[in-house]
Amino acid sequence: MTRTRFSLRRLFAAGLTVAATAATALVATAGPAAAATTAGVDVSHYQGSINWTSARNAGIEFAFIKATEGTSYKDPNFNTNYVNAYNAGVIRGAYHFARPNISSGATQANYLASNGGAWSADSRTLPAALDVEANPYSGGTCYGLTTTGMRNWIQDFLNTYRSRTGRYAVIYTTTSWWNQCTGSWTGPWANHPLWVARWSSSVGTLPAGASVWSFWQYTSTGSVSGISGNVDRNYWNGTRARLVALANNT
């Protein structure tokens, strides 16, 4: 995650509606207090050295950890974070920041799967997440792609990741970006968990066709023991037992 991307992602996500959905049947909630939720974070090398045992003792049950971006970047802290989170009892998954204008979806899915995004049924490994959002670099919000082109790129990524791992990838996005850049595409939500990124007290309106969220990134300025400075805080829309079931594909 570059500094430029970090800043623009925060600005773009603030106040926007985001949603996430899962293949498992879950009840959508208006806010984290309305039903059972499980606390988590998402991190990259910008969080520096993380004491995952302290974070786990502070109630962090899961984490999405940046693995890759585009076709050549791997987060320098990924390997350490991924192993240490697991050893601390944190259910973790990798995430890939999409660059749809530099290569095919299949190329980037293979890069992710070969650089930390693989999956195993060990009760602590989630299917990886595709982070697809406003372009922080040159080329326009939608990476210069038409809505059909963006749909095809995302489907190419999803199909390839499933072929490599046997799992449906999680999709991180905002409702605004998704509806604009995919033309309100409803295709993935029957199977792919949708990860919410809306900094508010409620999830808000979901992307077109999504009926329920699975993960919700509800703030970018969270505080967690063991992590220095601000960190993205998230909820899983269910109990830890249900999250383990997602991890194990059961």
C-alpha positions, 0 to 999 in steps of 0.5 A, a space after each residue: 500500500 503506497 502512501 498515495 494510495 493510502 491517502 486517497 483510499 481514506 478520502 474516497 471511502 469516508 462517508 461512502 456506502 460499502 458492503 460485504 456479503 457471504 455465501 453463508 446465510 447471515 443476517 444483515 445488521 444496522 450496526 455492530 451492536 445489533 447482532 453477534 459480530 467478531 472484531 478484526 483489523 486489516 494491516 500492511 507494512 504501514 503499521 510497522 511491527 505488530 505484537 499479534 499476541 497483544 492484539 489477540 488478547 485485546 479481542 482481535 479475532 481476525 485480520 486481513 493482511 496485505 500481500 500483493 499489489 499489481 504484478 510485482 509488489 509484495 508487502 515487505 511485512 506480509 510474511 512476518 505478519 501472516 505467520 505471527 498472526 496465525 501463531 497468536 490465534 488470529 484467523 487471517 487472510 491475505 489481500 491483493 490491491 487490484 491494478 486492472 490497467 496493468 495486466 489481466 485479472 488472471 495474471 494478478 490472481 496467480 501472483 497473489 496465489 503464489 505470494 501468500 494468498 494460497 489457502 489451507 483448511 487449518 481453521 485460521 486461513 481465510 480465502 484471500 480478498 480482492 481489494 478493488 476500489 478507486 484508482 489512486 494512480 493515473 488512469 482515472 477512477 475506473 482504471 480506464 476500463 469500461 463497465 464491461 471491461 471491469 466486469 470481465 477483469 474482476 471475473 477473470 481474477 475470481 475464476 483464476 483464484 478459485 481455480 488455484 485455491 478452490 475458494 471464492 475470494 472475498 471482495 473489498 469495495 465501496 458501493 459507490 465505486 462498484 456501482 459506477 465502475 462495474 455498472 451495478 454488476 450483481 454477478 459475484 454476490 451469490 458466492 463471494 463474500 463482500 467486505 464493507 468499507 464504510 466509516 460510519 455507525 451503520 453499513 448503509 446501502 449495499 452494492 447492487 445485488 448484494 443482500 448481506 455483508 460479511 466484513 465491514 471496515 467501519 473506521 480507519 482510525 482505530 486503536 488496538 493494543 500491540 499496533 502503533 498508530 491508527 489501524 483499520 478496524 473491521 467486523 465479521 457479521 457473525 460469531 467466531 465459530 462461523 468465521 472458522 467455518 468460512 475459513 475451513 469452507 464448511 
